[in-house]
């Protein structure tokens, strides 16, 4: 079964505004790797990128 994790990137400061960008990491998704339009998905959810892997990925 696929896992979805959020990887927070360093916060960005623009004047008084602060945003925390993120990347979605999807692993153990062998059946989805070639079927997902990662660019479109990233735009829809507001992520900087979506990374999709067939095998488990260690983020630590």
mmCIF file of the N, C-alpha and C atoms, coordinates in Angstrom:
data_MODEL
# 
_entry.id   MODEL 
# 
loop_
_atom_site.group_PDB 
_atom_site.id 
_atom_site.type_symbol 
_atom_site.label_atom_id 
_atom_site.label_alt_id 
_atom_site.label_comp_id 
_atom_site.label_asym_id 
_atom_site.label_entity_id 
_atom_site.label_seq_id 
_atom_site.pdbx_PDB_ins_code 
_atom_site.Cartn_x 
_atom_site.Cartn_y 
_atom_site.Cartn_z 
_atom_site.occupancy 
_atom_site.B_iso_or_equiv 
_atom_site.pdbx_formal_charge 
_atom_site.auth_seq_id 
_atom_site.auth_comp_id 
_atom_site.auth_asym_id 
_atom_site.auth_atom_id 
_atom_site.pdbx_PDB_model_num 
ATOM 1   N N  . UNK A 1 1  ? 0.843  -1.178 0.000   1.00 0.00 ? 1  UNK A N  1 
ATOM 2   C CA . UNK A 1 1  ? 0.000  0.000  0.000   1.00 0.00 ? 1  UNK A CA 1 
ATOM 3   C C  . UNK A 1 1  ? 0.887  1.239  0.000   1.00 0.00 ? 1  UNK A C  1 
ATOM 4   N N  . UNK A 1 2  ? 0.541  2.199  -0.796  1.00 0.00 ? 2  UNK A N  1 
ATOM 5   C CA . UNK A 1 2  ? 1.325  3.426  -0.923  1.00 0.00 ? 2  UNK A CA 1 
ATOM 6   C C  . UNK A 1 2  ? 1.274  4.255  0.359   1.00 0.00 ? 2  UNK A C  1 
ATOM 7   N N  . UNK A 1 3  ? 2.382  4.952  0.631   1.00 0.00 ? 3  UNK A N  1 
ATOM 8   C CA . UNK A 1 3  ? 2.451  5.884  1.764   1.00 0.00 ? 3  UNK A CA 1 
ATOM 9   C C  . UNK A 1 3  ? 2.603  7.286  1.204   1.00 0.00 ? 3  UNK A C  1 
ATOM 10  N N  . UNK A 1 4  ? 1.957  8.246  1.848   1.00 0.00 ? 4  UNK A N  1 
ATOM 11  C CA . UNK A 1 4  ? 2.101  9.654  1.493   1.00 0.00 ? 4  UNK A CA 1 
ATOM 12  C C  . UNK A 1 4  ? 2.656  10.370 2.712   1.00 0.00 ? 4  UNK A C  1 
ATOM 13  N N  . UNK A 1 5  ? 3.769  11.084 2.508   1.00 0.00 ? 5  UNK A N  1 
ATOM 14  C CA . UNK A 1 5  ? 4.369  11.838 3.601   1.00 0.00 ? 5  UNK A CA 1 
ATOM 15  C C  . UNK A 1 5  ? 4.641  13.257 3.139   1.00 0.00 ? 5  UNK A C  1 
ATOM 16  N N  . UNK A 1 6  ? 4.634  14.172 4.100   1.00 0.00 ? 6  UNK A N  1 
ATOM 17  C CA . UNK A 1 6  ? 4.891  15.582 3.829   1.00 0.00 ? 6  UNK A CA 1 
ATOM 18  C C  . UNK A 1 6  ? 6.282  15.912 4.348   1.00 0.00 ? 6  UNK A C  1 
ATOM 19  N N  . UNK A 1 7  ? 7.111  16.439 3.477   1.00 0.00 ? 7  UNK A N  1 
ATOM 20  C CA . UNK A 1 7  ? 8.459  16.860 3.843   1.00 0.00 ? 7  UNK A CA 1 
ATOM 21  C C  . UNK A 1 7  ? 8.489  18.384 3.832   1.00 0.00 ? 7  UNK A C  1 
ATOM 22  N N  . UNK A 1 8  ? 8.553  18.970 5.027   1.00 0.00 ? 8  UNK A N  1 
ATOM 23  C CA . UNK A 1 8  ? 8.573  20.430 5.118   1.00 0.00 ? 8  UNK A CA 1 
ATOM 24  C C  . UNK A 1 8  ? 9.946  20.965 4.729   1.00 0.00 ? 8  UNK A C  1 
ATOM 25  N N  . UNK A 1 9  ? 9.937  22.033 3.965   1.00 0.00 ? 9  UNK A N  1 
ATOM 26  C CA . UNK A 1 9  ? 11.159 22.710 3.562   1.00 0.00 ? 9  UNK A CA 1 
ATOM 27  C C  . UNK A 1 9  ? 11.372 23.906 4.490   1.00 0.00 ? 9  UNK A C  1 
ATOM 28  N N  . UNK A 1 10 ? 12.550 24.515 4.488   1.00 0.00 ? 10 UNK A N  1 
ATOM 29  C CA . UNK A 1 10 ? 12.781 25.683 5.349   1.00 0.00 ? 10 UNK A CA 1 
ATOM 30  C C  . UNK A 1 10 ? 11.774 26.804 5.073   1.00 0.00 ? 10 UNK A C  1 
ATOM 31  N N  . UNK A 1 11 ? 11.363 27.463 6.133   1.00 0.00 ? 11 UNK A N  1 
ATOM 32  C CA . UNK A 1 11 ? 10.391 28.552 6.030   1.00 0.00 ? 11 UNK A CA 1 
ATOM 33  C C  . UNK A 1 11 ? 10.958 29.697 5.204   1.00 0.00 ? 11 UNK A C  1 
ATOM 34  N N  . UNK A 1 12 ? 10.060 30.377 4.508   1.00 0.00 ? 12 UNK A N  1 
ATOM 35  C CA . UNK A 1 12 ? 10.435 31.531 3.700   1.00 0.00 ? 12 UNK A CA 1 
ATOM 36  C C  . UNK A 1 12 ? 9.801  32.776 4.302   1.00 0.00 ? 12 UNK A C  1 
ATOM 37  N N  . UNK A 1 13 ? 10.587 33.828 4.412   1.00 0.00 ? 13 UNK A N  1 
ATOM 38  C CA . UNK A 1 13 ? 10.096 35.089 4.969   1.00 0.00 ? 13 UNK A CA 1 
ATOM 39  C C  . UNK A 1 13 ? 10.076 36.145 3.872   1.00 0.00 ? 13 UNK A C  1 
ATOM 40  N N  . UNK A 1 14 ? 8.932  36.789 3.736   1.00 0.00 ? 14 UNK A N  1 
ATOM 41  C CA . UNK A 1 14 ? 8.775  37.900 2.784   1.00 0.00 ? 14 UNK A CA 1 
ATOM 42  C C  . UNK A 1 14 ? 8.117  39.044 3.542   1.00 0.00 ? 14 UNK A C  1 
ATOM 43  N N  . UNK A 1 15 ? 8.937  39.916 4.062   1.00 0.00 ? 15 UNK A N  1 
ATOM 44  C CA . UNK A 1 15 ? 8.410  40.996 4.890   1.00 0.00 ? 15 UNK A CA 1 
ATOM 45  C C  . UNK A 1 15 ? 7.828  40.416 6.167   1.00 0.00 ? 15 UNK A C  1 
ATOM 46  N N  . UNK A 1 16 ? 6.566  40.707 6.425   1.00 0.00 ? 16 UNK A N  1 
ATOM 47  C CA . UNK A 1 16 ? 5.892  40.175 7.609   1.00 0.00 ? 16 UNK A CA 1 
ATOM 48  C C  . UNK A 1 16 ? 5.265  38.810 7.358   1.00 0.00 ? 16 UNK A C  1 
ATOM 49  N N  . UNK A 1 17 ? 5.242  38.369 6.112   1.00 0.00 ? 17 UNK A N  1 
ATOM 50  C CA . UNK A 1 17 ? 4.627  37.089 5.774   1.00 0.00 ? 17 UNK A CA 1 
ATOM 51  C C  . UNK A 1 17 ? 5.637  35.955 5.867   1.00 0.00 ? 17 UNK A C  1 
ATOM 52  N N  . UNK A 1 18 ? 5.167  34.801 6.323   1.00 0.00 ? 18 UNK A N  1 
ATOM 53  C CA . UNK A 1 18 ? 6.014  33.618 6.397   1.00 0.00 ? 18 UNK A CA 1 
ATOM 54  C C  . UNK A 1 18 ? 5.243  32.438 5.818   1.00 0.00 ? 18 UNK A C  1 
ATOM 55  N N  . UNK A 1 19 ? 5.886  31.662 4.956   1.00 0.00 ? 19 UNK A N  1 
ATOM 56  C CA . UNK A 1 19 ? 5.278  30.455 4.411   1.00 0.00 ? 19 UNK A CA 1 
ATOM 57  C C  . UNK A 1 19 ? 6.206  29.279 4.656   1.00 0.00 ? 19 UNK A C  1 
ATOM 58  N N  . UNK A 1 20 ? 5.613  28.102 4.763   1.00 0.00 ? 20 UNK A N  1 
ATOM 59  C CA . UNK A 1 20 ? 6.397  26.882 4.915   1.00 0.00 ? 20 UNK A CA 1 
ATOM 60  C C  . UNK A 1 20 ? 6.112  25.995 3.714   1.00 0.00 ? 20 UNK A C  1 
ATOM 61  N N  . UNK A 1 21 ? 6.994  26.010 2.722   1.00 0.00 ? 21 UNK A N  1 
ATOM 62  C CA . UNK A 1 21 ? 6.783  25.164 1.540   1.00 0.00 ? 21 UNK A CA 1 
ATOM 63  C C  . UNK A 1 21 ? 6.987  23.691 1.903   1.00 0.00 ? 21 UNK A C  1 
ATOM 64  N N  . UNK A 1 22 ? 6.431  22.813 1.069   1.00 0.00 ? 22 UNK A N  1 
ATOM 65  C CA . UNK A 1 22 ? 6.544  21.386 1.347   1.00 0.00 ? 22 UNK A CA 1 
ATOM 66  C C  . UNK A 1 22 ? 6.612  20.584 0.061   1.00 0.00 ? 22 UNK A C  1 
ATOM 67  N N  . UNK A 1 23 ? 7.068  19.344 0.203   1.00 0.00 ? 23 UNK A N  1 
ATOM 68  C CA . UNK A 1 23 ? 7.126  18.378 -0.886  1.00 0.00 ? 23 UNK A CA 1 
ATOM 69  C C  . UNK A 1 23 ? 6.333  17.156 -0.437  1.00 0.00 ? 23 UNK A C  1 
ATOM 70  N N  . UNK A 1 24 ? 5.486  16.616 -1.307  1.00 0.00 ? 24 UNK A N  1 
ATOM 71  C CA . UNK A 1 24 ? 4.810  15.362 -1.015  1.00 0.00 ? 24 UNK A CA 1 
ATOM 72  C C  . UNK A 1 24 ? 5.684  14.219 -1.502  1.00 0.00 ? 24 UNK A C  1 
ATOM 73  N N  . UNK A 1 25 ? 5.878  13.223 -0.651  1.00 0.00 ? 25 UNK A N  1 
ATOM 74  C CA . UNK A 1 25 ? 6.663  12.052 -1.020  1.00 0.00 ? 25 UNK A CA 1 
ATOM 75  C C  . UNK A 1 25 ? 5.729  10.845 -0.956  1.00 0.00 ? 25 UNK A C  1 
ATOM 76  N N  . UNK A 1 26 ? 5.566  10.179 -2.082  1.00 0.00 ? 26 UNK A N  1 
ATOM 77  C CA . UNK A 1 26 ? 4.736  8.982  -2.170  1.00 0.00 ? 26 UNK A CA 1 
ATOM 78  C C  . UNK A 1 26 ? 5.677  7.820  -2.467  1.00 0.00 ? 26 UNK A C  1 
ATOM 79  N N  . UNK A 1 27 ? 5.687  6.825  -1.580  1.00 0.00 ? 27 UNK A N  1 
ATOM 80  C CA . UNK A 1 27 ? 6.529  5.663  -1.843  1.00 0.00 ? 27 UNK A CA 1 
ATOM 81  C C  . UNK A 1 27 ? 5.707  4.389  -1.723  1.00 0.00 ? 27 UNK A C  1 
ATOM 82  N N  . UNK A 1 28 ? 6.304  3.286  -2.062  1.00 0.00 ? 28 UNK A N  1 
ATOM 83  C CA . UNK A 1 28 ? 5.652  1.977  -2.121  1.00 0.00 ? 28 UNK A CA 1 
ATOM 84  C C  . UNK A 1 28 ? 4.436  2.033  -3.058  1.00 0.00 ? 28 UNK A C  1 
ATOM 85  N N  . UNK A 1 29 ? 4.623  2.743  -4.162  1.00 0.00 ? 29 UNK A N  1 
ATOM 86  C CA . UNK A 1 29 ? 3.520  2.955  -5.098  1.00 0.00 ? 29 UNK A CA 1 
ATOM 87  C C  . UNK A 1 29 ? 3.883  2.464  -6.489  1.00 0.00 ? 29 UNK A C  1 
ATOM 88  N N  . UNK A 1 30 ? 4.302  1.215  -6.577  1.00 0.00 ? 30 UNK A N  1 
ATOM 89  C CA . UNK A 1 30 ? 4.743  0.657  -7.856  1.00 0.00 ? 30 UNK A CA 1 
ATOM 90  C C  . UNK A 1 30 ? 3.672  0.763  -8.937  1.00 0.00 ? 30 UNK A C  1 
ATOM 91  N N  . UNK A 1 31 ? 2.406  0.620  -8.552  1.00 0.00 ? 31 UNK A N  1 
ATOM 92  C CA . UNK A 1 31 ? 1.329  0.657  -9.536  1.00 0.00 ? 31 UNK A CA 1 
ATOM 93  C C  . UNK A 1 31 ? 0.967  2.074  -9.963  1.00 0.00 ? 31 UNK A C  1 
ATOM 94  N N  . UNK A 1 32 ? 1.454  3.104  -9.250  1.00 0.00 ? 32 UNK A N  1 
ATOM 95  C CA . UNK A 1 32 ? 1.116  4.484  -9.568  1.00 0.00 ? 32 UNK A CA 1 
ATOM 96  C C  . UNK A 1 32 ? 2.245  5.290  -10.198 1.00 0.00 ? 32 UNK A C  1 
ATOM 97  N N  . UNK A 1 33 ? 3.468  4.807  -10.106 1.00 0.00 ? 33 UNK A N  1 
ATOM 98  C CA . UNK A 1 33 ? 4.641  5.598  -10.501 1.00 0.00 ? 33 UNK A CA 1 
ATOM 99  C C  . UNK A 1 33 ? 4.515  6.166  -11.904 1.00 0.00 ? 33 UNK A C  1 
ATOM 100 N N  . UNK A 1 34 ? 4.101  5.385  -12.847 1.00 0.00 ? 34 UNK A N  1 
ATOM 101 C CA . UNK A 1 34 ? 4.021  5.859  -14.236 1.00 0.00 ? 34 UNK A CA 1 
ATOM 102 C C  . UNK A 1 34 ? 2.675  6.462  -14.601 1.00 0.00 ? 34 UNK A C  1 
ATOM 103 N N  . UNK A 1 35 ? 1.730  6.463  -13.655 1.00 0.00 ? 35 UNK A N  1 
ATOM 104 C CA . UNK A 1 35 ? 0.383  6.943  -13.961 1.00 0.00 ? 35 UNK A CA 1 
ATOM 105 C C  . UNK A 1 35 ? 0.088  8.313  -13.376 1.00 0.00 ? 35 UNK A C  1 
ATOM 106 N N  . UNK A 1 36 ? 0.919  8.799  -12.473 1.00 0.00 ? 36 UNK A N  1 
ATOM 107 C CA . UNK A 1 36 ? 0.641  10.053 -11.778 1.00 0.00 ? 36 UNK A CA 1 
ATOM 108 C C  . UNK A 1 36 ? 1.336  11.215 -12.479 1.00 0.00 ? 36 UNK A C  1 
ATOM 109 N N  . UNK A 1 37 ? 0.571  12.270 -12.760 1.00 0.00 ? 37 UNK A N  1 
ATOM 110 C CA . UNK A 1 37 ? 1.142  13.511 -13.288 1.00 0.00 ? 37 UNK A CA 1 
ATOM 111 C C  . UNK A 1 37 ? 1.563  14.336 -12.075 1.00 0.00 ? 37 UNK A C  1 
ATOM 112 N N  . UNK A 1 38 ? 2.817  14.193 -11.676 1.00 0.00 ? 38 UNK A N  1 
ATOM 113 C CA . UNK A 1 38 ? 3.286  14.806 -10.432 1.00 0.00 ? 38 UNK A CA 1 
ATOM 114 C C  . UNK A 1 38 ? 3.258  16.328 -10.485 1.00 0.00 ? 38 UNK A C  1 
ATOM 115 N N  . UNK A 1 39 ? 3.482  16.907 -11.641 1.00 0.00 ? 39 UNK A N  1 
ATOM 116 C CA . UNK A 1 39 ? 3.448  18.370 -11.760 1.00 0.00 ? 39 UNK A CA 1 
ATOM 117 C C  . UNK A 1 39 ? 2.042  18.900 -11.515 1.00 0.00 ? 39 UNK A C  1 
ATOM 118 N N  . UNK A 1 40 ? 1.053  18.278 -12.116 1.00 0.00 ? 40 UNK A N  1 
ATOM 119 C CA . UNK A 1 40 ? -0.335 18.707 -11.935 1.00 0.00 ? 40 UNK A CA 1 
ATOM 120 C C  . UNK A 1 40 ? -0.776 18.494 -10.489 1.00 0.00 ? 40 UNK A C  1 
ATOM 121 N N  . UNK A 1 41 ? -0.386 17.381 -9.896  1.00 0.00 ? 41 UNK A N  1 
ATOM 122 C CA . UNK A 1 41 ? -0.749 17.109 -8.505  1.00 0.00 ? 41 UNK A CA 1 
ATOM 123 C C  . UNK A 1 41 ? -0.123 18.141 -7.574  1.00 0.00 ? 41 UNK A C  1 
ATOM 124 N N  . UNK A 1 42 ? 1.140  18.472 -7.792  1.00 0.00 ? 42 UNK A N  1 
ATOM 125 C CA . UNK A 1 42 ? 1.815  19.477 -6.960  1.00 0.00 ? 42 UNK A CA 1 
ATOM 126 C C  . UNK A 1 42 ? 1.097  20.824 -7.053  1.00 0.00 ? 42 UNK A C  1 
ATOM 127 N N  . UNK A 1 43 ? 0.696  21.220 -8.241  1.00 0.00 ? 43 UNK A N  1 
ATOM 128 C CA . UNK A 1 43 ? -0.023 22.479 -8.411  1.00 0.00 ? 43 UNK A CA 1 
ATOM 129 C C  . UNK A 1 43 ? -1.368 22.463 -7.681  1.00 0.00 ? 43 UNK A C  1 
ATOM 130 N N  . UNK A 1 44 ? -2.069 21.337 -7.726  1.00 0.00 ? 44 UNK A N  1 
ATOM 131 C CA . UNK A 1 44 ? -3.384 21.238 -7.092  1.00 0.00 ? 44 UNK A CA 1 
ATOM 132 C C  . UNK A 1 44 ? -3.305 21.331 -5.569  1.00 0.00 ? 44 UNK A C  1 
ATOM 133 N N  . UNK A 1 45 ? -2.273 20.735 -4.976  1.00 0.00 ? 45 UNK A N  1 
ATOM 134 C CA . UNK A 1 45 ? -2.188 20.710 -3.509  1.00 0.00 ? 45 UNK A CA 1 
ATOM 135 C C  . UNK A 1 45 ? -1.298 21.808 -2.952  1.00 0.00 ? 45 UNK A C  1 
ATOM 136 N N  . UNK A 1 46 ? -0.637 22.567 -3.827  1.00 0.00 ? 46 UNK A N  1 
ATOM 137 C CA . UNK A 1 46 ? 0.210  23.666 -3.368  1.00 0.00 ? 46 UNK A CA 1 
ATOM 138 C C  . UNK A 1 46 ? 1.603  23.254 -2.947  1.00 0.00 ? 46 UNK A C  1 
ATOM 139 N N  . UNK A 1 47 ? 2.024  22.058 -3.334  1.00 0.00 ? 47 UNK A N  1 
ATOM 140 C CA . UNK A 1 47 ? 3.366  21.568 -2.985  1.00 0.00 ? 47 UNK A CA 1 
ATOM 141 C C  . UNK A 1 47 ? 4.388  22.103 -3.980  1.00 0.00 ? 47 UNK A C  1 
ATOM 142 N N  . UNK A 1 48 ? 5.633  22.162 -3.551  1.00 0.00 ? 48 UNK A N  1 
ATOM 143 C CA . UNK A 1 48 ? 6.710  22.545 -4.470  1.00 0.00 ? 48 UNK A CA 1 
ATOM 144 C C  . UNK A 1 48 ? 6.964  21.435 -5.477  1.00 0.00 ? 48 UNK A C  1 
ATOM 145 N N  . UNK A 1 49 ? 6.771  20.181 -5.040  1.00 0.00 ? 49 UNK A N  1 
ATOM 146 C CA . UNK A 1 49 ? 6.982  19.034 -5.915  1.00 0.00 ? 49 UNK A CA 1 
ATOM 147 C C  . UNK A 1 49 ? 6.282  17.823 -5.314  1.00 0.00 ? 49 UNK A C  1 
ATOM 148 N N  . UNK A 1 50 ? 6.086  16.810 -6.143  1.00 0.00 ? 50 UNK A N  1 
ATOM 149 C CA . UNK A 1 50 ? 5.605  15.510 -5.688  1.00 0.00 ? 50 UNK A CA 1 
ATOM 150 C C  . UNK A 1 50 ? 6.618  14.494 -6.184  1.00 0.00 ? 50 UNK A C  1 
ATOM 151 N N  . UNK A 1 51 ? 7.152  13.712 -5.260  1.00 0.00 ? 51 UNK A N  1 
ATOM 152 C CA . UNK A 1 51 ? 8.112  12.666 -5.599  1.00 0.00 ? 51 UNK A CA 1 
ATOM 153 C C  . UNK A 1 51 ? 7.418  11.332 -5.416  1.00 0.00 ? 51 UNK A C  1 
ATOM 154 N N  . UNK A 1 52 ? 7.445  10.493 -6.439  1.00 0.00 ? 52 UNK A N  1 
ATOM 155 C CA . UNK A 1 52 ? 6.732  9.221  -6.406  1.00 0.00 ? 52 UNK A CA 1 
ATOM 156 C C  . UNK A 1 52 ? 7.729  8.094  -6.684  1.00 0.00 ? 52 UNK A C  1 
ATOM 157 N N  . UNK A 1 53 ? 7.780  7.107  -5.775  1.00 0.00 ? 53 UNK A N  1 
ATOM 158 C CA . UNK A 1 53 ? 8.742  6.009  -5.865  1.00 0.00 ? 53 UNK A CA 1 
ATOM 159 C C  . UNK A 1 53 ? 8.027  4.668  -5.761  1.00 0.00 ? 53 UNK A C  1 
ATOM 160 N N  . UNK A 1 54 ? 8.549  3.673  -6.462  1.00 0.00 ? 54 UNK A N  1 
ATOM 161 C CA . UNK A 1 54 ? 7.999  2.331  -6.396  1.00 0.00 ? 54 UNK A CA 1 
ATOM 162 C C  . UNK A 1 54 ? 8.405  1.625  -5.098  1.00 0.00 ? 54 UNK A C  1 
ATOM 163 N N  . UNK A 1 55 ? 9.588  1.910  -4.603  1.00 0.00 ? 55 UNK A N  1 
ATOM 164 C CA . UNK A 1 55 ? 10.123 1.242  -3.421  1.00 0.00 ? 55 UNK A CA 1 
ATOM 165 C C  . UNK A 1 55 ? 10.038 2.152  -2.188  1.00 0.00 ? 55 UNK A C  1 
ATOM 166 N N  . UNK A 1 56 ? 10.209 1.559  -0.993  1.00 0.00 ? 56 UNK A N  1 
ATOM 167 C CA . UNK A 1 56 ? 10.213 2.384  0.228   1.00 0.00 ? 56 UNK A CA 1 
ATOM 168 C C  . UNK A 1 56 ? 11.394 3.354  0.240   1.00 0.00 ? 56 UNK A C  1 
ATOM 169 N N  . UNK A 1 57 ? 11.154 4.549  0.727   1.00 0.00 ? 57 UNK A N  1 
ATOM 170 C CA . UNK A 1 57 ? 12.174 5.587  0.812   1.00 0.00 ? 57 UNK A CA 1 
ATOM 171 C C  . UNK A 1 57 ? 12.309 6.017  2.274   1.00 0.00 ? 57 UNK A C  1 
ATOM 172 N N  . UNK A 1 58 ? 13.546 6.105  2.769   1.00 0.00 ? 58 UNK A N  1 
ATOM 173 C CA . UNK A 1 58 ? 13.814 6.569  4.126   1.00 0.00 ? 58 UNK A CA 1 
ATOM 174 C C  . UNK A 1 58 ? 14.094 8.059  4.092   1.00 0.00 ? 58 UNK A C  1 
ATOM 175 N N  . UNK A 1 59 ? 13.301 8.847  4.780   1.00 0.00 ? 59 UNK A N  1 
ATOM 176 C CA . UNK A 1 59 ? 13.469 10.296 4.779   1.00 0.00 ? 59 UNK A CA 1 
ATOM 177 C C  . UNK A 1 59 ? 14.327 10.809 5.912   1.00 0.00 ? 59 UNK A C  1 
ATOM 178 N N  . UNK A 1 60 ? 14.825 9.946  6.752   1.00 0.00 ? 60 UNK A N  1 
ATOM 179 C CA . UNK A 1 60 ? 15.585 10.418 7.910   1.00 0.00 ? 60 UNK A CA 1 
ATOM 180 C C  . UNK A 1 60 ? 17.020 10.564 7.644   1.00 0.00 ? 60 UNK A C  1 
# 
